[in-house]
Amino acid sequence: MNLRVSDRTLNFYTLGSGAVGVKNVLFGSWLLVYFNQVLGLEPLYASYALAIALVFDAISDPLVGAWSDRFRSKWGRRHPFVYAAIIPLGLCAYFLYSIPAENSQAYLFIRLLVIAVLTRTIFTFYETPRAALGPELIPDYERRNILSGYGVLYGNLGVGIMSYLMLAYFLVETDDFSGPRAFLNPDAYPKFGLLACFLIIIFGFISAISTHKYIPDLVRPEPKPFSFSRFWKEIFESLSNKNWLVLFIGGIILALNVGIFSGLDNYLNIYFWQWTPENIKLFPIIIAVPVILAGFFAAPLAKGKSKKNVAIVLFLFNLIIEPMPLWLRLLDPYTPIQLLPENGTDALWWTIISFLSLSYFLRTTGWILVISMIFDVVEDGQRSTGRRDEGLYLSANGFIQKVISGLGVVVVGFLLEFSGFDVKNPSVLEMQQPIYRLATFQAILSPLLSLASISCMFFYKISKSSHDEALEELGIENE
């Protein structure tokens, strides 16, 4: 196999990660707020629906990945899945935020459950085969850092576009929804869903079409009669790779961390920091700068070095930087001096955006290298199994991670329920005691989970020299 993928094609291909960013914003930032605080679904019911959807998603990930590894068609292994999923995925994103026909608890729960399951399952058919193209297109150890960097960059582009337009143009203050309560303006959310639909379709088709010309040069699996017993045996054989397993275990812990705390971001914005959408509308634009820098600096930073070691150092620094604003605010009542500026001040705005920018740079650069490390498992696994299982390796991480994330969502539901967030459209003042409890929980547990996840990376053993040996043994020409 000898592919020469230009930088231009690499850019267009990785633009498909923009749809990943859009999906992450749909589920991570706004969905729980929309169904709980705006529509009035009790937080425990909302978390149950999202957790069940994650379980369906987790099961579909490795199955679709393994299926696409073995699929044969005139359009290759991956492209038929991607093309078939793009438009249905966009439509699901729209309906996720469309106005419901009624607001009863039963109806809202079923609606959220059904659309969330459909959206996540269809997303698996889009992203798992699309992402699996990357390691095959780019076999080089160093250039995979660039591949990963572009992917993370465009994923955050999707996040930035969605977040900025939501804050700057959709969440408009009205007489009924002013100040921090502007986040609860119901008119904003259908527009948000329509924007997501449009971006997913654009990102998806550009990515798929850009790599279509390479289909004749990509790996074609040997035709074999299908056997369930062999199918499952091959899956377990591939997933026994030790380097993949340590990243997998670290991912489980990270997923639990993300599952618990990502759903709290907008609760903190509304009730802890007491922002208005106007206050933070520039955050996505400003944060895009360190993300872009990470996309360009990750590869040069790690060039000639161990990806693992560089990533560990970056994550350890971020473990201190990311929770610092929460720690300072929570310690303020117990210190003789003011550790963090008061809410509503320009000084607080600059302080928070400074911490966020540094944290996003560290986290994004580290994550780029971790994704590149997962890419390198493909050839390591091929040496022992004789199969290229890109789809399986890049998707099976999601199996336990998403189940654990689902558990995290349920934990958040319990926390919100018992902290007093079961009130529709509450005032900021009513929520001060509950939000400080949630902030304390996050400030303590999140760094501990991050440290446990980082510790797993020490057991990853693939280096540039061992990867080059694998390419030579497999007859894959390095770039």
N, C-alpha and C positions, 0 to 999 in steps of 0.2 A: 504494500500500500504506500503510495507516494503522492500526497496531496500538497498543493501549493496554494494556500488560502491567503489572499491579499488582505492588507489591513482594511481596505474599504469593505470587502465582504464580511470581515470579522466584525466591523462596526454594525453593519446592517443585521447580521445574524444575532448579535447580542442585544440589539434593540428590542428583540422579543422578550427580554427580561423586564421591559417596561410593564408588560401585562402582569408579571409577578408582583411588581410594586403596587400596581393598581389593586390587585386582589388582596394584598396584605393590608392596604389602607381600608378597603371595604370591610374586612373582618376584624382588623386589629384596633382601629382607632374610633370608629363611629357606630358600629352595628349594635353594640350593647347599649350605648347611650341612646340611640334611636329607639330601640324596642323597649328599653326600660324607662328612661326619663321622658321621652317624647310620647310614645304610644301607650305607656303604662303597663307593659308586661312585667310581672314580678321578676326580680333579678334571678331568683332560683330557677324559675321556668325557662328564662332566656338562656341561662348557663347550661341547663340540661339539653336544650335544643342544639346549642352550638357544640356541646361535647359529643352528642350522638353523631352530628355531622362530621366531626373530626375523626371519629372511629370509622365511619364509612370511608372517609378519605384515606385514612391510614391503611385500611385493608386493600383499597384499590391501587395504591401507589406501587407496591412491589409486583402485584399481578400485572398491571399495565406495563411496568418496566420490563419484566421478564417476557411478556408477550411481544413487545416491540423489539426486543433483542432477537427474537426468533421469527418475526413476521417477514413474509416474502410477498412482494408485489412489484409491478413495473415501476412504481415510484419509491422503491426501496423499503427499508424497515420502519423509518420514522415519519416521513412526510404525510402519508395517508391519515395517521392519527391527528397530526397537527391541523391539517386543512379541515378535517371533519369537525373539529372542536371549536374553532375560532368564533363563528357566528353564534352558536348556541351559548357559548360562554359569555359573550357580550350581552345577549338577551337576559340571561340569568342575573347578571350584575345589575341590569336595570330593574328587574322585578324585585330584587332583594330590597330595594329602597323605594319602591312605588307605594302609593297610598293604599292601605288595606281597606277592604270593603266594610269591615266592622272592627270593633276594638275589644271584643270579649277576650278573656284570658285563654280560653280553649282555642279560639280562632287564631289569635296571634301566635300561640305556641306552635300549632300545626303549620301555619304559614311559614314561620321562621325555620322550622325543622325541615320542611319539604324543599324550600328554595335553597337553604344552606347545603343540604345534601346534594342536590342537583348541581349547584355551582361548584362545590368542591370536587365532585366526581368528574364533571366535565373538564375542570381545570387540570386534573390529573392526566386526562387524555391529551391535553395540549402541552403542558409543561414537561412531563416526564420524558416523552420521546424527543421533544425539542432540545432539552438540556443534554440529553444523551448524545446528541450530534457533536457537542463541543470537544470531548476528548478524542473523538475519531478525526475531526477536522484538524486539530492541533495536537500532535504527539509530543512536541518538544517540552522538556521540563521547565525551562525558563519562560518560554512563550505562553505556557499555560497560566502563568501569573497574569499576563496581559489579558488573556481570554477571560479569566475570572474577574479581573479588574473592570473590564468593559461591562461584563454582565451585572456586577454589583452597581456600577455607575448608572446604567440605564434602568436597573430596578429602582434605584433611588430617584431617578428622573420621574418615573411614574408616580412615586410617592409624593415628590415635590409638587408636580403639576396638580394632582388631586387635592393635596392639603392646602396649597396657596389659593386655588380658585374657590375652595369651600370656605376658607376663612375670609378672603377678601371680597368675594362677590355673592356667595350664596347665603351665608349666615348674616343677613341684614338685620340690624336692630330696628324694632318697631315699638309702639307704645306698650304692647303686651310682652315683648321679649327684648328688654334692654339690658345693658351691662353684661355680666357673665351669663345671664339667662338667654342671651342671644344664641348661645349654643343649642338651645332647645327649640329654636324656631322650626316648626314642622315643614314650612314651605321650602326649606333648603334641601331636604334629603332626596326628593324625586329628581331634582336637577343634578345632584351628586351621582345618582345611579345612572342617569342618561350620559353624563360625562364619562363615567367608567366604561359603559358600553362602547362608546365611540373610540376611546383610547385603546381598549383591548383589541378591537377589530383592526385598527391601524397598525399597532405594534405587531400583532400576530401575523398578518399577511406580509408585511415587509420582511420579517424574519424568515418565514417559510420560503418565500419566493427567492430571497437572496442566495439560499443554499440549494435550490432545486437543480441547478446545473451540475452539482457534484454527485448527484444520485448514482450515475453509472460507475463512479470511482469508489463508492463506499462499500463496506463489507456486506456481503450477501450470505446469510446463514445457509448451511447445507440442508437440502430438503430431507426431512425425516418424518415418518408417520408419527402423529401426536400420541403421546402416552402420558397420562396423569402421573404415574409413578415415577417416570424418568424426569418429568417436568419439576416435580417437587424435590426429587433427589438432586437435580442440578442447582436448584435455588439454594438448598441448604449447603451444598458443596461450595458454591461461590461465596455465600455469606459467612463461611467459617474462616475467611481470611483475617489474620490477626490484626493487620494494620487497619483494615476496615472496622473491625470490632471495637478497637479503642476509640476511634472517632465516633462510632455509633453510641457507645456508652456515654461519652462526653456530650453527645448530642441529646441523649435522653435527659440528662440533668439540665442542660441548657433549655430544652423544650419545656420542662417543668417550670423553670424560672420565667420564661417568656409567657407561658400559659397563664401563670398567676398574675403577672404584673403588666402585661401589655394592655389589658383591658381597663387598667386604672388610669391611663394617661390623661384622658379627657376629664375624668372625675377630679384629678389633681388640678388640672387647668381651671376648672370651674370653681371648685370649692376650697382648694388649698392655696393656690397662687392667686385666685380670684381675677384671672385675666378676662378680658372681653375678646371676641374674635378680632376686633380692630387692633388690640394690643399686640397680638402675636401673628398677624397675617404675614409679616415678613420673615418669620422664623423659617418656614420651608425654603425660602429663597436664600437666606443667609447660610443655613445648614447645608445647602447644596454645594457651597464652596469647598468646605473640608471634604465632602464626599467626592467631589470631582478631583480634588488633590489626591485623595486616597487612591482613586482609580488610576491616576497617572504615576503615583510615587510607589505603589506597592511593589511593582516589578523591579524598578531600580534599587529599592531598599533591600530587597531579598536577593538580588543578583549575586551569585557566588557564595551565598550563605545558605544555611539550613532554613527552609520555610518554617519548619516546626519551631525552631528556637526564636526566630523573629516574631512569629505569631504569639508565642507564650509571653514574651516581654511586653508586647503591645497590649495584650489582654490584662496583664497584671497592673500596668499603669492605669488602664481604663477602670479596673475594679475599684480604684481609689477615686478617680475623677468623677465617674458617672453619678454615684449617690451623694457626692459632697454637698450639693445645695439642700437636699433633704436633711442630712445630718446637721448642717449649720442651723437651719430653721427650727428643727426640733430641739436643739440645744440652747437656742436663744433665751428661753425663760429661766434657764439655770445658770447663766453667766452674767458677770457684772457689766460686760460690754456687748454692744449689738454686733452679732456675728454676720448677719445677712441684712441687707436693706429691707425696709418695710414694703409690704404689698402696695402696688399702685405707684411706686416711684420709678423714675428713669434708671436710678442706680440698680434696682433689682433687675430690670429688663436687661441691662448690659451684663450684669453678673451671670444671669441664667443663660443668656445666649453665648457667653464666653465658655462656660462649662459645657454646654451642649455641643458647641463647635469642636472643642478639643476631644470630647468623648466620641463624637461621630467619626472624627478622623482616625482615632485609635481603633475603635471597634470595626470600622469599615475596612481599614487596611489589614487588620488581623483576620477578618472573615474572608477577605479575598484570598489570602494565603491558605486558609483552611479548605476552601472550595478547590483550590489548585491541588492540595494534598489528596483530596478525594479523587480528583481526576487521575492522579498517579497510581491509585489502587487498581485501575482498570488493567494495566499491563502486568502488574504484580499478580493479580488474579488469573490473568490469561496464561501466565507461565505454568501455573499448577493445574488449571482446568482445561486449557486449550480453547476456551470460549471468550469472546468479548462481551462482557455483561455490563456495558455502560448504563443501560436503562435500569438494571436491577440495583447496581451499586449507588446510583444517584437518586433512586426512589425509595429503596428499602429503609434508608435512614428515616424517612418520613413515617414508617409504620409505627414504631414505638414512640417516636417523638410526638406524633400527632395524638396518639392515645394519651400520652402523658400531658400534652397541652390541653387535651379535653378535660383531664382531671384538674388541671390548673384553672380552667374556666369554671368548673363546678366549685372549686375552692373560693374563687372570686365571688360566685353567686351566693355562697353561704356568708362570706364576709359582708357583702353588701346588704344581704337580707337582715342579718343580725346586728349590723351597725346602724340600721335605720334608713337605708336607701330604697325602701319599698314604697316611698311616697312619690306620686307623680307630680312633676313640676314643683319641687320644694324650693324654698328660699335659700340663699347662700348662708345666712345666719343660722338656720335650722341645722345645717350639715356640718358645723364646725367640729363638734365632738366626734362624730363618725369619721370625718376625713382625717383627723389627726391620728386616730387609731390605725386607719389604713396606711397612712404615711409611715408610721413607726414600724409597722409590720414589714413594709417594703424596704425600709432603710436597713433593717437588720438581716432579713432572710435573703434578699437578692444578692448581696456580696458573697454570702456563704455558699450559695448555689453556684455562683460564677467561679469561685475558687475550686470547688469540687470538679466542675466541668474542665477547667484549665488543667488540673492535675492529670486527667486522663491522657492529655496530649503527649506527656513525657514518654509514653510507651509506644509511640508511632516510630517506625524504624526506616521508612523509605527515604533515601537520600538521592542526590543527583547522580552519583556514581552507580548506585544500584538500579536506578531507573534507566540510565543509559545502557547498562548491561542487559536489562530486560528487553529494550528496544532492539538491541543487536541480536539477542537470542531469538526474537520473534520475527526478525527480518523486516522491521519497520524502520524506514529511513528517517533519521533525525533531521531537523531543519537547520 
